[in-house]
Amino acid sequence: MAQLHKKFTDDQVKELIERYLKGEIERTYIQDILVIKKRRFFILVKSYRENPKSFSIQYSRRSKTRTISQSTEKNILKELAIEKKLIENEAIPLRSYNYRLALL
């Protein structure tokens, strides 16, 4: 199921909600069009009633996704530097290096 904001524009959803509030379209028909459940539908209607002019189904993330903290990144780089020294050390005979085991 795709996200609502990716399938429809704000104006399309506004028009459907306006027509529902005027009694022109049934709720179940709109739910089928938008592919949403009853709870989500009434959340949208409530949001529209509170402020019709600024109603929007678009959203922005509050924080960046797939990021790690700087302290975590520093620790990872530190561990990788230690492993690099072990690999490059000629006194330690290595024919191959298994990166998968290094992460365990």
N, C-alpha and C positions, 0 to 999 in steps of 0.2 A: 504494500500500500504506500503510495507516494505521499509526500507531505502536502498539506492543503495549500500552503503558500507557493508551492511549486506548480500546482495544477491550475490554480485560479488567481485572478487579479483581485485586488481590493474592491474594485467597482463591480465585478461580477458577483461577489459574495454580498456586497451591500444591496445590490438590486434584488437578489433572492430573498434576503432578510426583509427588505422593505415590502416586497410582495407578500411575504408570509404575514407580516404585521397588519397589512391591509386585508388579509383574508382571501387573497387571490390564489395562493398556492398552499397545499397541505404540507405540514412538517415532514412527513415521511417521504414525500416526493423530493424535497430539498435534501434530506439526509441521503437519499439514494444518489442524487446528482453529485453531492460533495463527498460521498463515501465517508460519512462520519456517523457516530452514534448519537443517541438522544442527548446524553450529557454534554458532549462537545457542542452540539447544536445550540443548546440553551445557554452555554457559556458565551458563544458568539453573539446570540441575541441580547444577552445582558450587557455585554461590552458595547454593542451597537447602540442600545438604548441609553447608556450612560453618556456617550459622546459620539453622536453620529458623524460629525465632521472629521474627527480625527481617527475614526475606526480604521483598523488595519489588521490584516492577518499576517503581515510580514513581521519578522523579529530579527534581532541581532543577538549574538552570543555575549554573555556578560564577561566571559574570559576566553582566552585563546585555547583552542583544543590541541591535544597532543603535545603538550609542553611539559618539561620537567623543571624542577627548581634548580637554581644555580648551584646550590650545595650538592645536589645529586649529580649534576653534570660534572662538577669538579671531582667528586669521588670516582665516577666512571673513568674520567680521563687519567686520574692518578693510578687506578688499577690497570688500565691499558698500558700506561707507561712502564709499570712494573713488569707486566707480561712481555712487553717489547724488549726490555733489558734481558729477560730470561731467554727469549728466542735468539737474540743477537749475540749472546754470550757464547763464545767459541769453546769455553771450558765445559759447557754442558752439551753432550752429544745428542742432537735432535735430528732425526731423519725427516720427520713431519710434525706438524702441530695441529692438534684437534681443538679448534675454537669452541666447538660445542661443549666439550668437557670443561673448558676454562670458565664458562658461564655458570656452571653448576656449583 
